[in-house]
Amino acid sequence: MTASRRVLIGRIVGLYGVQGWLKIESWAEPRTRIFDYQPWLLDVAPDGEMKISGAKGRAQGKGMVAQLPGVDNREQAAMLIGCDIHIAREQLPTPAEGEYYWVDLEGLEVVTTEAVVLGRISHLFATGANDVVVVRDSERERLIPFVQGSYVRSVDLSAGRMVVDWDPEF
């Protein structure tokens, strides 16, 4: 785990009112916890990164709204629509034993129980039943269910490796 890693935790998706409030998506659990993880790091093109501390907000209907310091009108807020909200990885609490943040798994080498190298974890995505690990090498992409004990036999973050019970031909 690298101290400089960033975690995507939300996105600015629209405007709310005329006083610079923004509609945001939050991927924190619960979703209002996004306000506990500050500062936020926003990618603002072409200026680069904007660091935001002191964002306030609330749940609003099925979404979330936020007020950012220094953003006082609709025009300023409109320039931030589409910005991803990142935080530094070290701001997140330590996961419980056997639990992992996706960002910590990305980039791990994936090998089978027979030591066949399948590639590296590109990313993960959620399904209704379980999360899925996307493993890529120079030739192909594999989708492996992240089911510990069945398919995922071990995860060693310090060694940068995940061992899976998976047919390399599948």
Secondary structure, DSSP 8 states (H G I E B T S, - for coil): --TT-EEEEEEEEEEETTTTEEEEEE-SSSGGGGGGS-SEEEEETTTEEEEE---EEEEETTEEEEE-TT--SHHHHHTTTT-EEEEEGGGS----TT---HHHHTT-EEEETT--EEEEEEEEEE-SS-EEEEEE-SS-EEEEE--BTTTEEEEETTTTEEEE---TT-
